[in-house]
Amino acid sequence: MELNPTLVGAVMTELGHAARPTRADAKAMNVSALDAGLLDAVVRLVRLIDTPTEAQVLASLIKREIIRRLLLGEQGDRLRHMTVMGGYTTPIARAIEQLRQNFDQPIRIDDVAQEVGLSVSSFHHQFKAVTALTPLQYQKQLRLQEARRLMLGEDLDATSTAFRVGYNDASHFNREYKRLFGLPPARDVERMRATVSPA
């Protein structure tokens, strides 16, 4: 679901968040547990695929509900920050897309800045204003989130995963993974599997 900035801004205004200051340190990328209310709204939206007539009326209402729940949840600061900083998004959105597509490749900040039409210093400033991270920190988070997904979904070991997401040194990957997720890769994946397995 695309979070349209205009719609997010409208819901923020309804909630009285438009005048509320946004946190400059809002994380650019994060994962949080899906609460029951948000899950229910998402399921209702998906079920509308089977009833196109109802979808014409209800889809926009449910999307507003989802945005409202996101704004009031753990990701609210991040969503507000991205919406308020919308003036920066065009070149930075292109840079983010480029980083997402090539997250496993080495990047040269000078090249990315030139491609989006900004000086290196302006690129760094605007990128951090939108994401709360430097481009290299953002790339590292992309790599580690993808590594976690690969180990959980494709049952890869940590060393194979490290090379697949762009690390040349498995021990460096293990250190950065533990710094972000709090546990070494194998233990983190075990813990996550244990939390979703039936008792």
C-alpha positions in Angstrom: 0.0 0.0 0.0 1.4 3.3 -1.0 1.3 6.0 1.7 0.2 9.0 -0.2 1.8 12.1 1.5 -1.4 14.2 0.9 -3.6 11.6 2.5 -1.1 11.1 5.4 -1.0 14.9 5.9 -4.8 15.1 6.0 -5.0 12.3 8.6 -2.3 14.1 10.6 -4.4 17.3 10.6 -7.4 15.4 11.8 -5.4 14.0 14.6 -3.9 17.3 15.5 -0.4 16.1 14.6 0.2 18.7 11.9 1.4 21.3 14.4 3.2 18.7 16.5 7.0 18.7 16.2 8.5 15.6 14.6 11.5 13.9 16.1 14.6 14.5 14.0 16.1 11.2 15.2 13.2 9.1 13.9 14.7 6.0 12.5 14.7 5.7 8.7 14.0 2.0 8.8 12.5 -0.1 11.6 10.4 -3.1 12.3 7.8 -3.4 15.0 5.2 -5.9 16.0 1.9 -5.7 14.1 -0.9 -5.0 16.6 -4.3 -6.7 16.2 -6.1 -3.5 15.2 -3.7 -2.7 12.4 -3.7 -6.3 11.2 -7.5 -6.3 11.2 -7.6 -3.2 9.0 -5.1 -4.6 6.6 -7.0 -7.9 6.3 -10.3 -6.0 5.7 -8.5 -4.0 2.9 -7.2 -7.1 1.2 -10.6 -8.8 1.4 -12.1 -6.0 -0.7 -10.3 -7.5 -3.7 -13.2 -10.0 -3.8 -15.9 -7.3 -3.7 -15.1 -4.5 -6.2 -18.3 -2.7 -5.6 -17.7 -2.4 -1.9 -14.1 -1.5 -2.5 -15.1 1.7 -4.3 -16.7 3.0 -1.1 -14.7 1.3 1.7 -11.1 1.2 0.4 -10.4 4.9 1.0 -11.9 4.7 4.5 -9.8 1.6 5.5 -6.7 3.3 4.1 -7.4 6.3 6.3 -7.8 3.9 9.3 -4.5 2.2 8.5 -2.7 5.5 8.3 -4.3 6.7 11.5 -3.2 3.5 13.3 0.3 3.9 11.9 0.5 7.5 13.1 -0.6 6.5 16.6 1.7 3.5 16.7 5.4 2.9 17.1 6.1 4.0 13.5 4.2 7.3 14.0 7.2 9.5 14.5 8.9 8.1 11.4 5.7 8.6 9.2 5.2 12.1 10.5 8.8 13.0 9.9 8.7 11.7 6.3 5.5 13.6 5.6 6.7 16.9 7.1 10.0 16.6 5.2 8.2 16.0 2.0 9.9 19.0 0.3 13.1 17.0 0.2 11.7 13.8 -1.1 12.1 14.0 -4.9 15.9 13.7 -5.2 16.2 11.8 -2.0 13.5 9.3 -3.0 15.5 8.6 -6.2 18.6 8.1 -4.2 16.8 5.8 -1.8 15.4 3.8 -4.7 18.9 3.5 -6.1 20.3 2.3 -2.8 17.5 -0.2 -2.4 18.1 -1.7 -5.9 21.9 -1.9 -5.4 22.1 -2.4 -1.6 24.6 -5.3 -2.0 27.0 -3.2 -4.1 29.7 -0.7 -2.9 28.4 2.8 -3.4 30.2 6.1 -4.1 28.4 9.0 -2.4 29.8 11.4 -5.0 28.2 9.4 -7.8 24.8 9.1 -6.1 24.7 12.8 -5.3 25.6 13.7 -8.9 22.9 11.4 -10.3 20.2 13.1 -8.2 21.5 16.6 -9.0 22.8 17.6 -5.6 26.2 18.6 -4.2 27.7 16.0 -1.9 27.1 18.2 1.2 23.5 19.1 0.2 22.9 15.4 -0.5 24.2 14.3 2.9 22.1 17.0 4.7 18.9 16.3 2.8 19.3 12.5 3.0 19.8 12.7 6.8 16.8 15.1 7.1 14.5 12.6 5.4 15.9 9.3 6.8 17.7 10.3 10.0 20.7 8.2 8.7 23.7 8.8 6.4 23.5 7.1 3.0 26.0 4.5 4.2 24.1 3.8 7.4 20.9 3.4 5.4 22.6 0.9 3.1 23.9 -1.0 6.1 20.4 -1.2 7.5 19.0 -2.4 4.1 21.7 -5.1 4.0 21.1 -6.3 7.5 17.3 -6.3 7.2 17.6 -8.4 3.9 20.1 -10.7 5.7 17.6 -11.3 8.4 14.9 -12.0 5.9 17.1 -14.5 3.9 18.1 -16.4 7.0 14.5 -16.7 8.2 12.8 -17.2 4.8 15.5 -19.2 2.9 17.2 -20.9 5.8 20.7 -19.6 4.8 23.6 -19.7 7.2 25.2 -16.5 8.4 28.3 -16.7 6.2 26.5 -17.3 3.0 24.0 -14.6 3.8 26.9 -12.1 4.6 28.3 -12.5 1.1 24.9 -12.4 -0.5 24.1 -9.0 0.9 27.4 -7.5 0.1 29.7 -8.1 3.0 33.2 -9.4 2.2 34.0 -10.3 5.8 31.6 -12.6 7.7 32.9 -11.6 11.2 32.3 -7.9 10.3 28.8 -8.9 9.2 28.2 -10.7 12.5 29.4 -7.7 14.6 27.1 -5.3 12.7 24.2 -7.7 12.8 24.5 -8.1 16.6 24.8 -4.3 17.0 21.5 -3.7 15.1 19.4 -6.7 16.4 21.0 -7.4 19.8 22.0 -11.0 19.1 24.4 -12.8 16.7 22.6 -13.9 13.5 22.0 -17.6 14.3 20.7 -16.9 17.8 18.5 -14.0 16.5 16.9 -16.3 13.9 16.4 -19.0 16.5 14.7 -16.6 18.8 12.5 -15.2 16.1 11.5 -18.7 15.0 10.7 -19.7 18.6 8.4 -16.7 19.0 6.3 -17.7 16.0 6.3 -21.4 16.6 3.2 -22.9 18.2 3.8 -23.9 21.9 
